[in-house]
Amino acid sequence: MWFIHTVICIANLTLAPFCSIGGKLPISFDNYETCDKAVDRIVLEIDEQLKERQLTVAMKCFINEQVNT
């Protein structure tokens, strides 16, 4: 199963960005292509709102066994 893993950074909290790593969205996908398309749709939906709040989110699809926390 493929999952969307995330890194979220807040740019205006401290001098250096404050980042939270190790996030995983609670949905799974059968293959990389459908996972990647979901990431694209999420980005299109929330991109402007994140920019307004000086937040950044990085999302990437991984098979669960590929992730080392």
N, C-alpha and C positions, 0 to 999 in steps of 0.2 A: 504494500500500500504506500502511496505517496502522500506526504503531508506538507503544508505550507509552514515553514519556520520563519520567525520574524526577529528583527532587531528594531527597537524603537528608540529614537533619540530626541531629547528636548534641548533646543538650541539656546533658549533665553533664560534658563534656570541658574546656571553658573557660568564662570568664564569659559570653561571647557564644556562641551556638550555632555549631558548626562544621558547615558544609554542603558537600556535594559536588553539583555540578550537571552536567548534560550526560549523565546516564545514559540508556541505551536498552536495554530488554529485548530479548533476541534472538529475538523472535517477531513475526510480522506478521499483519495482519488485512485482509480484503477491504473492510471498510466500518467507519464510525465506531461503529455500534451494537454490533457484535461486539467491537470493541476496548474500548468503554466497559463492556460486561458483564464482560469479563475483568478489568478494573480493579476492579470491584465485588467479584468473587469473590476476587481477591488480597487486597483490604483485609479482607474478612470472615475470611480464613484467618490473616492475620498481625497484625492490629490489636492484640490483647491482648499478644502477645509483644513488640511494639515498645514499647508503653506501659510494660511492666515494665522495659525496658532504657533508657527515656527517649530513644527514637529516634522521629523522625517521617519519614514518606515522603510526598511528593507525587507523584502520577502523573497524567498527562494524555495523551490520544491526539492524535497529530498525523500528518498526511501528511508523509513524510520531507522533502519540499521546503519545508515550512513552518517548519522549525527552523533557527534561526541560532545557531551556537555561537561 
